[in-house]
Amino acid sequence: MTELYIDADACPVRDEAFRVAFRLNLPVHVVSNGARGILLPDNPLVHRVIVSDGADVADDWIAERITAADVCVTQDIPLAARCLEKGARALTSKGHLWTAANIGGALAGRAVAEHLRSTGGRTGGPAGMTQADRSNFLSALDTALRAAMRPAAPVMRVPPGGF
């Protein structure tokens, strides 16, 4: 059965994700390092998962459980890569679907940006969410979940360490 995983601490589209998952009657795991005021709907499909503080603890929880039949919503590029390694689908809050074809370049770009920041450079942050971004996300999530729900849906897996 397909399940939706949300890397929730910095996710601006939780409500949109709930709407799609509820319409498709799919379980949703909302994973965070703390409650941080995250309000969740009172629905038996929603499972709040609070992991201990620490770098990548929420990512590890998701990566250990996600399967090829599942979808993850995350802004975290390394977590998206780990999901792809397991054959799962991953997308950003703006509806960008990560694939074997685009994740390697994103990981490389992230490494360059980290290096620039560590040497005092400024890289800027992501652009704010627009209504068009939310609409793109809704469409991309619906498409990804429906594809994941199909039996033997073809997904190009990324080999472990293949980036």
C-alpha positions in Angstrom: 0.0 0.0 0.0 1.3 3.5 -0.9 2.0 5.8 2.0 3.0 9.5 2.1 6.0 10.7 4.2 6.3 14.4 5.0 9.6 15.8 6.2 7.6 18.2 8.3 9.9 20.6 10.1 10.2 23.0 7.2 7.3 21.9 5.0 5.0 24.8 3.9 2.5 22.5 2.1 1.4 20.1 4.8 -2.3 21.1 4.4 -2.2 20.6 0.6 -0.5 17.2 1.1 -3.2 16.1 3.6 -6.0 17.1 1.1 -4.5 14.9 -1.6 -3.7 12.0 0.7 -7.2 12.1 2.2 -8.8 12.1 -1.2 -6.8 9.0 -2.1 -7.4 7.5 1.3 -3.6 7.1 2.0 -1.7 7.1 5.3 0.5 10.1 6.0 3.5 10.1 8.3 4.4 13.6 9.5 7.9 13.3 10.7 9.6 16.1 12.8 12.2 16.7 15.5 9.6 18.2 17.7 5.9 19.3 17.7 7.0 22.9 17.0 3.4 24.0 16.7 2.6 21.7 13.8 -1.1 21.4 13.9 -2.4 18.2 12.3 -5.9 17.2 11.3 -7.8 14.8 13.5 -7.8 12.0 11.0 -6.9 8.3 11.5 -4.8 8.5 8.3 -2.4 10.9 9.9 0.5 9.6 12.0 2.6 12.1 13.9 6.2 10.9 14.3 8.4 13.0 16.7 12.0 11.9 16.6 14.8 13.0 18.9 16.8 16.1 18.2 19.8 15.7 16.1 21.1 16.1 12.6 19.3 13.8 10.1 17.3 11.9 12.7 14.0 12.6 10.9 15.6 11.8 7.6 16.9 8.5 8.9 13.5 7.6 10.2 11.9 8.2 6.8 14.7 6.6 4.8 14.6 3.4 7.0 10.8 2.9 6.4 10.0 4.3 2.9 9.5 1.7 0.1 9.2 1.8 -3.6 5.5 2.1 -3.3 5.7 5.4 -1.3 6.2 9.1 -1.8 8.2 11.6 0.3 7.7 15.4 0.4 11.0 17.0 1.4 13.2 20.0 0.7 16.2 18.0 1.8 18.1 16.9 -1.3 20.2 14.1 0.4 16.9 12.7 1.9 15.4 12.8 -1.6 18.4 10.9 -2.9 18.0 8.2 -0.2 14.3 7.8 -1.1 15.2 7.4 -4.7 17.8 4.7 -3.8 14.9 2.7 -2.3 12.8 3.2 -5.4 10.4 5.7 -3.8 9.3 9.0 -5.3 10.3 12.3 -3.8 9.3 15.8 -4.5 9.7 19.3 -3.1 7.1 21.6 -1.7 7.1 23.5 -5.1 6.2 20.3 -7.0 9.7 19.5 -8.3 9.9 15.7 -8.8 13.4 14.3 -8.0 14.6 11.6 -10.4 17.7 9.6 -11.1 18.4 12.1 -13.9 18.3 15.3 -11.8 19.3 14.3 -8.2 23.1 14.1 -8.9 23.4 17.6 -10.2 21.3 18.9 -7.2 23.6 17.1 -4.8 26.6 18.6 -6.5 25.1 22.1 -6.4 24.3 21.7 -2.8 27.9 20.7 -2.0 29.2 23.8 -3.9 26.8 26.0 -2.0 27.8 24.5 1.3 31.5 25.1 0.5 30.8 28.7 -0.5 28.9 29.3 2.8 31.7 27.7 4.8 34.2 30.2 3.2 32.1 33.2 3.9 30.3 33.4 0.6 26.6 34.2 0.3 24.3 31.9 -1.6 20.9 33.3 -0.8 17.9 31.3 0.1 15.0 29.8 -1.8 12.3 32.0 -3.2 9.1 32.3 -1.2 6.1 30.2 -2.0 3.6 31.5 -4.5 0.1 30.3 -5.2 1.4 28.9 -8.5 3.9 26.9 -6.5 1.2 25.5 -4.3 -0.9 24.6 -7.4 2.2 22.9 -9.0 2.7 20.9 -5.8 -0.9 19.7 -5.6 -0.7 18.5 -9.2 2.7 16.9 -8.9 1.8 15.2 -5.6 -1.4 13.8 -7.0 0.5 12.5 -10.1 3.3 10.9 -8.0 0.9 9.2 -5.5 -1.3 7.9 -8.3 1.8 6.5 -10.1 3.0 4.9 -6.9 -0.3 3.3 -6.3 -0.2 1.5 -9.6 1.1 -2.1 -9.4 4.6 -2.5 -10.5 4.9 1.2 -11.4 8.2 1.7 -13.1 10.7 3.8 -11.2 14.3 4.3 -12.3 16.2 3.5 -9.2 19.4 5.2 -8.3 22.1 2.7 -7.3 23.5 3.2 -3.8 26.5 5.5 -4.0 25.7 6.1 -7.7 25.9 9.9 -7.6 
